[in-house]
């Protein structure tokens, strides 16, 4: 009888008639056979109803593509730009046509422009594991988090408004989140791990770009991709995959690049060599040099010359270096970086990044940032070997994600129960597969997609590549980028297709409005040179 009463209570919660439940349970509750079977049937019914309720309210990415379009305007570059913003999802499918993932995107298209000749640019961040909130909210879109000096952004209400340096005057913009981050999700039985690796991730972005291009009839438009950080490694692979699948790009933009992870392997001295000019720029900025150059450009060039010559030679000798040469190298490093000769000597001339960030301003009891070495932080104490945090990251993270959540829901009118994930890292199965199969050569256990990009450039000799670099970026140092791209071994006829630009900023140099002005000028020239198919 007690069991029957419990079932009646459950049925009441589910809105099922108690009488029907009792009838299903049998009039003779003492029956060993009919009563037990009926009881199991009632329990199954409850479980099924509960499962259906959960399934109904389950926040999942849609298989069917969604989109919400709103009209806006922004005053930029001395004129009013009227545009439409579309927030939605792209469903990508495997070669058999089965849906495998839903990728969230936000597109900005300028009104009154012919689709066939209007450039379109696809943008994404890196991580790996990051959504494209940084580029979207801070760089080239029509709205921007209002940051400038390298200081911590105050809590809400945040400064957010029109971006007077938006690239919308040059190109339509499509910001895409990677699978597992932002609103992007795998679909059906496809595990997230399918996309969480160098090649699977690049394949997903290539399919998403091709899907948007097809859906919105952009095949005849000049096409570009802009990747930031790990997004540049992705870009090398995506540029080749698109070329291999019949989509030739007009331009590739590498923003704060790392395309070759091999230089970071322990025991390989190249990373110390390529970090040195960033150390020199940082010491120059923080006024830690006894004889600084007049400009950061001059200070950096001094460090380049030393790093490529005497320093690289000294590190190659290892412990076989003579005492006299070692002492001379230590002295020159101290002059360039502001570190003491004792500290450098104790580090065997190999100062890793964490140690540099802790040591440079130790006398002030301050640390410096990794993404942007101009930012300063405070640790629990001034001892220790490396900082406990990256002040250049924590300074802006709260503002970017807080603003995006409000903006996408209230300005772009995109409504969803799916959580906007700050990162895919930490999800079950997220263990990034770093192996890579380049278009030429054998499989790589540590990826270098500069090989992929070079192959794409050989196949499409009109493809232009612009590398954007911040002097104070220690996460992806500019000298490391110069080294990686110099190993592409481009023929003389193709070398003019590759150019470098530099900015007074860090990894996200667009945080500085002055740097953003220069970025827009440099990219406007780039689009002017490439949007006509490379004809000069």
N, C-alpha and C positions, 0 to 999 in steps of 0.2 A: 504493500500500500504506500509506503514511504517513497518507493521508486516512482510510482504512478504520480504522486503529488509533485515530485521533482520534475518529471517530464511535463506535467501540466504547467508548471512555472516557466519552463523553457519555452513551451509552445506559446505561452502568453507573451513572452518577450519577442518572439518571432512573428507575432500576429496570427498564429495558427489557432483554429478553434479547439478548445480543450476537449469537447465532445468527440471530435474527429480523432484526436490523438488517443483518447480512451478507447474508442471503437477499434482503432488500429492495434492497440495494445491487447485487445481481447477482453470479453466480459468476465472470464474466469482467470483472475490474476494468479491463482494458485497453480494454473496449468504449467507443467514443466516444459512442454514442447512449444505449443502455440504462443504462450506468454513470452518465453525467452526470445523466440524469433521476432515477435512483434516489437519487443523491447529493443532488439538490435536494429530493427528497421527504423524505429523512432530516433535512435541515436545517430544512425547514418543520415537520416533526414535533417537532423539538427546540424550535423557536421557539413552537409552539402549546402544547406542554407547559409551557414556561417561563411563557408568558402566563397559562395557566390557574392555575399555582401562585401567580403574583403576584396575580391576580384573587381567588383564594380567600382570600388573607391581606390584601387591601386593606382598610384601616380606613375604612369609609364609614358615613354616617348611614343608618339603616334607612328604607325606604319604608313598611314595615308599622310601625304605632305600637307602641312598647314602653312598659312601665311596671313599676316595682318599688315595692311599698308596704310600709312598716314601721310598727310601733306605738311610740309614745313618750309621755312626759309631761314637764311642766315646771311648776315652782312659780312662779306670777306673780300679782300683784295679790291676795295673801292667800289663794290657793286653788291646788289642783292641776288643771291643764288636761291632760286626756288627748286625744291627737290621733294622726292617721295622717299620715305623710309619703309622698308619691308622687313619685318621680323618673322622668321619662319623656320621650317625644317626641310632638309633634303634627305630623301631615302636613297641609300646606295644599296646595290644588289651585287651578288656574286655572278660569276660567269653563267650560271644556270638560271639566273633571273630571280633567285630567292632574296628577299629583303634581309639585309644583315645589320644595318645600323641607320639611325636617324641623327643627322648632324644639324645642329642649330646654327643659323646664320643671321646676320643683319646686313641688309644691302641699302645703299644710298645712291639714288639715280637722279641726275640733274634733269629738270623738266625741259621739254622742247628740243631735245637732242636726237638726231638720227641714230638709231641703234646700230646700224651697220658700220658707222665710222667713229662712234663714240668709244674711247678706251674703257676697259673694265679691268679692275685690279682686285685680286684675291689676297687677303691678308690673314696672318695667323701668328700667334705666339708660340712658345716652345715648351720648356720644362726639362725633359718631357713630362707631360701630365697637366699642363696649364691650359685653361681656357683663353680665348683671345679677348680678355677684358682690358689688358694694358694698352695694346695698340688701339683698341676701339675707343676707350675712354680718355686716352691721353695724347694721341698723335695726330692723325690725318682726317678723322671724321669731322662732321659739321659741329659737333658739341664736344667739349673738352673739360676735364678737371683742371681748374685754374691753379697751376703750380708754376714756380719760377726758381727762386733761390733754393739751394740744397738744405732745406730745413724740414722738420716734421710738420705734416699737415695737421691742422687742428681737427678735433672731433666735430660731428655734425652740429649745426648745419654747414655743409661743405660748399665751397666755391665751385660752381659748375655753370658753364654757360657757353655761348657761341664761340667757335674756334675761328678766329680771323685768319688763320693760316691753313685752313682745311685744303686738302688736295682735290676736293670736289670740283674745283674749277678746271682741273686737268683730266679727271677720270672718275667714272663711277667706282664705288668702293663696296666690297663684299667681305665682311669679317666672319670667319668660320671657327667654331669650337671643335676641338678634337674629341673623339669618342671617349666617353667616360667623364669628361670635364664639362663645365657649364651645363647647358641643357641637352647635350649630345649623349646618346645612349646606344648600346647594342640592342638588336631586336631579336625576338623569338628565342631560339635555342643557341644563337651565336654567342659564345663567351667573349667578354671584354678582352681577354688575352689574345684573341685573334688580331686585335688592332694595336696591342701594346708591345711594339717592337719597331725597329727601324723600317723594315720593309712593309709590314702590315699597316703601319701608320701612314707611310707615304702612299700606299695603294689606296687607302681610304680617302685621303685628301685629293688624290688624282681623280678618283671616281666622283667625289663631291663637286669638284671644279667642273668636270665634264657634264655632270648632271645639271648644274646651274646654267652652264653655257647653252645646253640644249633646251632646257625648260623656258629660258627667257630669250631665246633666239640671238645669242651673242657670238655665234661662230665667226661672223665676218667682222667683229669688233677687234681692234688691237688689244692684246691680252698680256697681263703682267701678273707676277706674284711677288709679294713682299713678306718675307719671313724674318722673325726676330729671334735671336739666341739659338736654342735648339731648333727653332723654326728654320734657321739657315741650313742646318744639316738636312732637315726634311726637304728644304727647297732644292738642294742638289739632286736628290732622288726624284722628287716630284717633277722637276724640269725635264729630266730624262724620260720618266714614265709618260708624261704628256706628249713629248716629242715622239716617243716610240708608238703611241696610240693615235697619232695623227693630229695632235694639236701643237702647232708651232707658236712659241711665245715671242712677243716683241721685246720684252725686257724682264730681267730678274733683279730684284733689290734685296741685298743681304744687309740686315740691320743688326749690328753687334754679333759678329759671326763666330761660330765654332763648327767647322766642317770636318775636322780631323781629331778624333779623340785619342789617337795613338800617341800624341805628344805628351799626354798626361800620365802615361804609364810610369810606375816607379823605376828608377834607375836610368830613365831616359832624360838627358840634360836639356833637351830642346825647350821644355816648359820654363825652365829658369831663364834661358836666353830670351824667350819671347815676352816674359813678364818684366824684364828689366826696364824697358822704356816707359812702361806704365808706372813703375816705382819712381822713376825720375820725374815724370810729370806730376805725380802726387806730392813728392817732396817739394817740388817747385811751388805747387799751389799752396801748401801749408807753411811755406817759408822756413824750411828746414835745411836749406843749402847755404854753405859759406860763400860760394861763388856762383850764384844762379845766373842763368842766361837771361837775356832781356825779355824773351817770350817763351811760352810753353813749346812752340814749334821748334825753336832753336834748342831748348833743353832736350826735347825728344830726339832730335837729330844727333846730338852728342851721344845720347844713350844708344841709339841705333848703331852708330859707327863702332862704339866700344863693344856692344853685344855681338855683332856679327864678326868682329875681328878678334881682339885679344881675349875677350871673355869666353866666346865659344871654343877657342883653341885651348884655353886653360881648363875648361870643364872636360873637354875630350881627353885630356891627359890623366884625369882622375888623381889618384894619390901618387902618381909618378911625376907630378909637377915639381919643379925645383923650389926651394924655400924662397929664393930671391924673386922668382916670377910670381909665386903665390902672394908674397907681401905686396908686390906692385899691383896685382889685380885687386887685392883687398882694399888698397888705398884708393884706387880709381873708383871702385864700387861705392866706397864711402862718400867720395866727392859727388857722385851722381845721385845717390839715393838718400843721403842724410842719415844713414845708419852708422853706428860706431864701427871702427875697424875691429874691435874686440868681438862685437856681435857677429859681424860677417865672417870673421876667422873661425869663431866657434861653430858657425853653421857650415863650415867647409865651402864657403862661397856659394852655397845653395840655399838661399833664403826663400822658404815657401811662403805662400800668400798669407796664410793665417798668422804666421810669425811676424811678417811685415806689418800687417794691419794692427797688431797688438803693440809692436815695438816703436813705430815711428813717432807716436805722440805719447809714449809712456810717461815722459817727464811732465806732461800736462794731465795725466791720469785719464786720458781719452783714447778711444779706439777709432778706427776709420772703417768705412763701408767696403763691401765687396762689389756690389753692382755699380756703385759710384763712390770713389774714394774721397770725394769732397765732403761727404756726410760724416759727422762725428757722433760717437756714442759713448756711453758710460757703462762700465762693468761693475760687478760687485766689489772688485778690488783691482789694483793696478799691477798685480803679479800675474802669473799664469802665462801660458804659451800662446794662446790665441783668443780672439774675442768670443763672447758668449752669444752674440747676436750680430745681424747685419743691419745697422741703423738705416742704410739706404733703402732697404726693403720694407722694414716695419714702418718707416716714415710715411709711406703712401698707401699701403695695402688696405687699411680700413676705409680710406676715402674712396678708392677705386671700386671696391666691392659694394660698399654702402650706396654709392651713387648709381651704380649699374642696376641694382635691384629695384631702386625707385624709378629710374629712367625707363627701363624696358617695360615695366608694368603700367606706369602712369603717362609717359610721353609716347611710347611706341604702342601702347595698348595691347601688349602680348600677355595673355593670361594662361597660366599653366600651374598644375599642382606639382610638377617636377621640380625638385630642388636644384638651384643653380650651384653646382659644385665648384669650390675654389680650386680644386685639384683632383685628378684621378689617383694620385699617389695615396697609398694606404687602403685602396679598395681590394677586396679579395681577388687574387689572381694577378694583381699589378706587380709584375716582376719584369721589367723592361728587357726585351730581347735585343741585345746590342749587335748581334751578328748581321751581316749585310752581304748581299750578292750584287756587286757592281756590274755594269754592262761589259766591262773588259777586265781581265785578270781573274784570279781565283777568289773564293769566298773570303770575307773578312771577319775576324772575330772581334775586331775593334773598328768601328766604321770611319770611313773617309769618303764622303760623298762629293768632294771636289772632283773626284774621278768621274762621277756621273755627270756633273755640270759641264766638265770639259768635253765629254762625249756629246752632250746636247749641243754645245757650241760648235763642235766640228760638223755635226749633222745640219745644224742651222746656223750658217756663218753670219746671219743678220742679227742673231740674238746678242743683245747688249746686257752687260752685268755691271751694276753699281754697288759698291761696298761702302756702307755708312758706318763710321767708327767714332766712338767717344774717347777722348784722351784719358779720361779717368775711369774707364771701365776695366776693372780687374777680373771680372767673371769671364769675359771673352776679350782678352787684350788685343788691341789693334795690331800689334806687331806679330802676334800669332796668326791673325787673319792674313797679313801680308805674306807670311811664310807659307801658309796652307795654299793660298791661291797662286803663289809663285811656283808651286810644285805641280800645277796643272799642265805644265809643259806645252803651252799654247804655241802654235806656229806664229812667226812674225806677223803674218797677215791678220791673225785673230787677236793679237795682244791689244790693239787699240779698242777692242770691244769690252775691255775690262778697265774700270776706273775706281779710284778710291777718293772718298771725301772724309773730312775730319771736323770734329765739333768740340766746343767747350762744354763737355757734359760727360755722363757716364753711360752705363748700359742702356738706359732709357733717356737718351740725350734730349728727347722731346719734352722732358719735364721742364727744361729751360725754354722760356719764350724766345730768347735771342737765338738759341740753337734751332728752334722750330722755324723761325724766319729764314735762316740759312738753309735748313732742310727743304723748305718749300721752294726756294729759289733753285737749289741744285736739282731737285726732282722735276721741277717745271722744265728746266733745260733738257733733262733726260727724256721726258715724255715728248718734247718737241722734236728731239733727234730720232726718236724710235717709233712714234705713232704712225708714221707713213710707211712702215715696213722697212725702215733702215735706209731709204733713199735720202741722200743729203742734198 
